[in-house]
Amino acid sequence: MTSNQAKKRRRKRKWLDWIPLMPFLFFCLVIMILPLFFMLKGSFTGSEGQFTLEHYAKMGVSIYAISFRNSILLSGITAILGVIMGTIVGYFICQLRSKRAQELVTALCDVTSNFTGAPLAFAFIVVLGSNGVLTLALREYLNWKIYPAFSIYSFWGLALAYTYFQLPLMVLLIIPAIAGLKSEWREAARGLGASSGQYWRYVGLPVLTPAIGAGLLLLFANAFGAYATAYTLTEFRFPLITLQLGFLLTGEVFRDPGAGDAMGILTLLMMGMSIIIYQVISRRGRKWQQ
Amino acid sequence: MAAMNKRTAVPGFAIGCFLFYMLLPIVATYAFSVATRWDRSILPEGLTLDWYKAAFTDQWFIIVFKNSLVLSISTVIASILLIVPTAYWVHLRVPKARPLLDLISTLPFAIPGVVLALGLIRLYARPPLMLARTPVMLVAAYVIFTMPFMYRPVANSLEAVNIRVLTEAAQSLGASWGRTLRQIILPNILPGILSGGLLVFATIFGEFTIATFLVGARYKTFPMQLVYFTRRDGRIASAYSVISFTIAWTTSLVILWIAAWGAKRTSGGGKHPTKGHTTGVVGD
């Protein structure tokens, strides 16, 4: 056998090696890629099949613009709250002397970060609804009537419920980064005469920055795509982009397919960009954790 | 002494507040589900199991529980059959395809349930196909939706044990393909498959959004009934919430336990085959 034939055979085998991947790739194409592709196409197609930008133009006005603004605000604010509180809590968890206590709190975070959707919304109605446990306790003991200034069915009510699943996710993200802060660095900084503030400013925070930035983006995406929590609390009354999409989808007749497609594509863009940047940053941040 | 107190007071207070925020909704829901009345006073007026009885005797309970169970188990099976052989083959023979697979399996994180449902309905709900609004399509959508949860732990196990060397070693010692897979490969990636499968199961059992839009009232699921009762009868809703949450946390704890078990089994190689924690887009 000449080497040429062998090479040819090897190349042929390499090509054949891809065949067992086909069922998986075909499945992803049919169930994920094609629907998104036709959504993209539909978002640029008018009622007569012509190319148009009118669906995107609609996104800048009325209920669509309000929904996007609310979704961005809600996701942004709960991401920031989650990142700040999660970093602080994560730091204190790492400081706990008892390994057992550390493991317990981390396990709690793992469980609660998956506690979302309808059961979470219902739990917040029990705690902070107009006759909620905490609502009554505050009224009784502190004479503080939180209603009607606050409502669990309003923006800040939603923010409180969203932060519930954001915070533990951030704790889980930040703990490996905090654990990666080597005690030698701190000792070295102290040995060179740095104060605790200087240590954090020049060593601690810069090392944590990638994890914090990555957390911010992941938490943003985490809240932006959420639906069930907000739906259970407000039905379609509070304008969020996912609820708006859901509203278009209810009923057998599709109300405004073009607008739905455009909303879907813009949501994908927001989420996709957050996830991509999150991946890039967290991959870069990981080098400190070796 | 005072300095000592101050040093522990701040972390203690912060963790205390955190625990209060995290535990209160859970504890309150559990308590609410066994309380006779709890809308007039700080503490429940009495204890009862009536709400569970009401939930269980409702004719829908068995139906929605069974439907959600069928959906979750079907998704776990379909997901394992589709993803595990593919991931194994890629790690064994087509390392070039790994970046592609990593990318595809991360994509679902960027696709909210409601957008996936919209895409499927727009493409497949029109004649002549009319496939979008069936339980089978729902399971297909679920396999995509939970793909990162299945692929990541399995891929991590495959990387941790260097599957290529194991496979070649087994075959050079004369083991058949069947024996290699059964006795060498499968036991090594089992922790990954188990924790992935459990996470998929728990996610789908509590999934509301995609199910509502794809099948809706034609195939009512447990979360749909929970949402229905949050508006109709808070007492029964609390029983549903407790059941739903209990399934979720039991699964999480089993996954953590499997991760610890997997780490112990492969100790020596520093890398954890399965990360117990789920860091990804999990909010709904």
Interface residues (C-beta under 8 A of the other chain):
Chain A: D17 W18 P20 L21 P23 F24 L25 F27 C28 I31 M32 L34 P35 L36 F38 M39 G42 M85 I88 V89 F92 I93 Q95 L96 V105 T106 A107 L108 C109 D110 V111 T112 S113 N114 F115 T116 G117 A118 P119 L120 A121 F122 A123 F124 I125 V126 V127 N131 G132 V133 L134 L136 A137 E140 Y141 Y162 Y164 F165 Q166 L167 P168 L169 L172 L173 L218 A221 N222 A223 F224 G225 A226 Y227 A228 T229 Y231 T232 T242 L245 G246 L248 L249 T250 F254 P257 G260 D261 G264 T267 L268 M271 G272 S274 I275 I276 Q279
Chain B: P11 A14 I15 F18 L19 Y21 M22 L23 L24 P25 I26 A28 T29 F32 W38 D39 S41 I42 L82 I83 P85 T86 W89 V90 R93 V94 A97 I104 T106 L107 P108 F109 A110 I111 P112 G113 V114 V115 L116 A117 L118 G119 L120 I121 R122 L123 Y124 A140 A141 V143 I144 A202 T203 G206 E207 F208 T209 T212 F213 P223 L226 V227 T230 G234 A237 S238 Y240 S241 S244 F245 A248 W249 S252 L253 I255 L256 G276 H277 T278 T279 G280 V281 V282 G283 D284
